[in-house]
Each structure stands twice: as C-alpha cells, then as structure tokens.
C-alpha cells in the first residue's frame, strides 16, 4: 500500500513517514499543497494523509481538487483542531476520515489500514488464493494453515499480487505500489524480493512469471 503524507512540519512529517515505512507501507512526503497535487498526479496512492493548514495551497483546496479529479486515494484529514464544525467541513469537502492532532500513532496506523482496504473497490481484510491466506488486518500469511514469515517488502508484493486476483502485475507496477518515490526505476529490487518470496512460499509455486509482462498468483 502506498501513502502520501502531506505535512509542512518537518519533524512530524519525518516521524509519520518513518513509522509508516516501519509498518510496511510505501510512504512519500509533500511539504505544501501544490507539491501534494503534483505527487498525487504522478503516483497511485491508496491513502493521502492531508494536513489542513498547509502553505502555498490550503489543505481544503487540495482535498477539493483531488476529489474533483476523481483520484481514487482515500483522504485522511489531519488538523490541530478537534472542533466538530471543522470535522464536518472536512468531510463535506470529500475527506473520508478526520483525525485531530495530537494523535496516537497506533490510531493513525489503524485508520490508514482501514482506509487502504477501501481504496478503489472494496476489499475484504482476508485475501485468499488457493491454499494461501493473507490477513491484511493482522499482517499475517498462511499457506495450508502454516504461518509464512515474510519481510515487509515480500509481504507488500504478495498483497498486491493476491489483490490482482490472477491478473498480471508488472514489475513497474509493483515498484510503484510497494516502494516509494526514491526507488530507482532500473533497480532489480522486485526480482530479488520475488526470489525470497517464492522460496518462503514453497512448492508448488504460488507466483508465476510471465516473461516480459510481469507476475501473477496461480489460483
């Protein structure tokens, strides 16, 4: 899952992005409203954490433009005010959820996870493909009832493949959704991660490679 953090307070932005990456999310950051819109136009985000009081372009206008453009990302608005009127205003603009500062990071993470499951078409929290079971709420993977310990990137790749429901997912798409904006487009990170994922999932193979096209889960 890929998240855009829009926050002009550098220390808070860094802390939130670090926490999201440690939790296994691909996270990018924008320090003002115009930068946020530019990144949202380039990358496929599942969730946008949007501070309301932004320089250059106010968070309300960012929210309004994202919704008007038909962006699929779910929007979680952040603000220093917990007043009911501000929450209502934000939701009327098209935000999907609202969180007042200061907040507990565990709550932020839970809300991001819940919104991520709603991004695009609705998805169940437990994904299945054959004997494979991926619980996105608990972040666990089972094959035939046996737990499979995965790295954060291996888990992220597997979730994207299972969600594709047998459709082919290219290496470029995986790089965009599981890594962040700093990922080198010429890196072999996806291939290396796939080698480790296949080894851990065992035989018979769960992930199939279609040369020149990408990868898909064998159902």
Helices and strands as residue ranges (DSSP letters): E 2-6, H 10-22, E 26-30, H 33-42, E 47-51, H 59-68, E 74-79, H 84-92, E 97-100, H 105-118, E 126-129, E 132-135, E 140-143, E 146-147, H 152-163, H 171-178, H 189-201, E 207-210, E 214-217
